[in-house]
Amino acid sequence: MPRRYRNEPIYTGAITLGRMLFGALGVKLRVAGRDHLPLDGGAVLAITHFGYLEFAIVEWVTWLANKRRIRFMAKKGAFTGWPLGAFMRNMKHIPVDRAAGAHAYDEAIEALKNGELIGVFPEGTVSRSFEVQRLKAGAARLAQQAGVPLIPIAVWGAHRILTKGAKGKQRDRVRVPVYVAIGEPVRIGASDDIHDASDALRGSLQRLADHLQDIYPVDGTGQWWQTARRGGTAPTVEEVEHEQRGSRRPEDPPAV
């Protein structure tokens, strides 16, 4: 039998507010792979990061599927101020201090072993090319060390509503189709190479995202929100990487 989870009014209220917002925007949600979300036990949800709403979309999808809650790992700054900081703390999300990330990592491991779902964005930052970027190894490492499945999740369309450098008019952000694909859970063995596992995760995320674009009901040719590879005007992966190299300070470490 699935574990019965304690009621959390703040979390339930946030989900309700999110559903009201998406309802007001007329979001047309379509989800594939709901059965890959576990009814019980810990798991790492590794999600594409093309915009700023994926966390809310995946929370919504998971809540509709089985009423489970996700604890997201998020920048420490999101936990300050009112009301966002209060909501983040009360919803038991995990603050990440990039200068001292070990505490957040340990907290996430403990939560996974206690049967929680942990949501992560392994790309680390929003992808302006709308292609899956090179991943950091944290998502795979969490799943490996906690002994829980790693579940790839792609979201396509939510970036049309809100993302970095979004273009278009406000009316273009209503009645937007948002498609979600949840991949099969993957187990990473104790002896598996973590970088190979991260590369495999990236491949899975890109395949899921490609599939969503294949079936997406709106032609993105010539549109800012479509990838250059598919005829859109988003910057290419190479262009984004060139910009990132140019903006990185000499003392900045390379991404891992």
N, C-alpha and C positions, 0 to 999 in steps of 0.2 A: 504494500500500500504506500502511496506517496506520503511523505512527511507533511504534517500540518504545521504551517508557519504562523508565528505570532502576528497578530494584526499590528500594522504600523500606520496610524492615521495620517501622518505627514506624507508618507510615501503614497498612500492611497489618494490623498488629496492632490498631490503633484501629478499623478497619473490622470486623475479626473480633469485637472486644468489643462494638461497636454491634449487630452482627447477633445476637450471643448475648443481649444485653439485650432487643432487640425480639422475639426468639424467646421469651424467658421471659415477656414481657408478652403474647404471643399476638397481636402486631400483624398485622392483615389488610391487606396492602399490595396496592394496585391502581394501575397506572401506564398512562397513555395518552401517546403521543407520544415514545416512546423513540428513534425514528428521527430526531428533531430534535436529539439530542445528537451533536455532531460526533465523528468517529473521530480526527480530527487537527486541529491548528491551534488558535489562541487563540479564546476566546469569553468574553463576560460573561454569567453566569447571574444573572438578576434574579429574586429569590424573594420570595413573600409572607411576611409576618412576623406570624402570628397566635399564635405560641407560641415555646418555647425549643428545640424539637427539629427544626425544619425543616432546619437545616444538616446534621444527622446523617442525616435521611431522604433528602435530595437526594444526599449523599455515597454512601449505600447504593445508591440507584437508579442513579447514574452508574457505580458500581463494577460492579453487576450487568450494566449495559448494555454497557460496553466497557472496564472496568478502568482508566478514567482517574481522575486525582486532581483535586480542586478545591482551590484556594488561597483561603480566605475572608479577607476584610477584616474585622477584629474590633477591638474596643476594646483599647487598650494594656494595660489592667489584666488582661485575660484571659491575658496572657503572663507573668505573675508567679506565683510560688508553685509548689508541687509537689502533685500531678503534672500538673495542667492546663497550667501554663505550659510545662513541659518538652515535653508532647505538642504544644502549639500551635507551639512553635519548631521542633521536629523535623519536623512535618508541613508546614512552610514556609508557614504562614498569615501574613498581613501585618498587623502591629500598626498601629493608627490612633491617633495622638495628636491629639485634637480641637483642641489649642492650636497644633499645627504639623502639619497634615495633608498638606502638600505632598510630604513625603518618601514617605509611604505611597502617595500617588497616583502618583508617579514610579516607585516600585517595581512597582506594579500594571501600569502601562503597559509597562514593560520585560518583565514576566512574560508579558503578553498577546502582545507581539511575538515572544517566544521560544516561543510555542505553548502556553502554559498556559491552563487554565480558571480564571477568577476568579469567585468567588461573592460576591454583594452582596445586602443587604437595603435596597432604595432607599427604603423608608418610614422608615428610620432608627431606629425603635423599635417595640416590639410594639403591634399594633393591638388595643385593648381592645374595640372595637366589632365586631371580626372582619370589617370591611369594609376594602378597600384604601384607605389614607390617601393624602393628598397626598404625592407623591414628591419627594425631593431629586434634583438633576440629575446627580449623580455617575456613576450607572450608564450613562446615555446618553452622557455626556461621555467616559467611559473607552472605550466601544465606538467612538465617533466618532474619537477621537484615535489609538487604536491600530489603526483600520481593521479591526476584527473584528466578527462578528455579535453582536447582543444577543438573548438567548433568555429569554423570560418563562416562569416556572415557578410554578404555584400548588399549594399543599399544603393539604388540608382534612382535619381529624380529629386531627392530631397535637397540636393545642392542647388536646384533651380529656385528654391524658396529662399535659402540663406547660405551663403558661403563667402569665402575671401574673394574680394574683387567682383562680386556679383553684378551683372549688368541687366539691362532691360527695364521695363516699366513695372509699377506695382501690380497692375492687373495681370501681368505674366506670372505672378506668384500665387494665384488662386486656381483651384481646380486642377492642380498638378498631379499627374500620376506618379506615385512613389512605389517602386517595386523592391521587394526584399527576397533574397535567396539565402537559405540556411543550409550549409553543407553538412556532410556526414561527419560525426565526431571522429577525431584521430587520437590515438594513444601514442605518446612518445616514450619509448623505453629508456630505462636508466642509462644504457650504454649507447643510445643513439646520439649522433653528432648534432649539437644544437643549431649550428649554422645550416646544416643540411635540412633540418626540420623547418627552420625559418624560410629557407628557399622554397621548400615544398608548400608551406603555408601561403607564401606570396603567389605561387602558381595557382593554388586553389582559389584564392580570392580573385585573381584576375580572370580565371575561367568563369566563376560565378558572375562577376561584373559583366563580362562579355556576353554571357547568356542573357542577362537582364536587358542589355542594350539590343540584342538580337530580337527580343520580343516586345520591346518598348513601343507603345502605340503612337509616339510623336516622332516625326522625322527631325533629327538634329542637324541636318546638313546646313552649314553656314551659321550655326548658332554658337553663342559663346559658351554654352554649357556642354557642348559635345566635344569629344576628343578629336585632335587633329587627325589621328589615324582613321577616323570614321567620317571625315569631311567637315568637322567643326572648326571653330576658330580659337579653341583653347590652345595655350602654348604647348609645344611638344615636350616630351620628357627631357630631351637634350637641352632645350632652351631653359627649362626650369633648373636643371642641374648646373648649367653655366651661370645662371643668375645666383644660385646658392653659393657656388664656388667664389664668385666675385664679391659677395657680401660677407663671407666668413672671414673673421679676423685671423691673422697669422697664428695666434696662440690657441684658437679654437680647435678642439680635436675633431677628426673626421667622424661622420655618423657610423654607428655600428649596428 
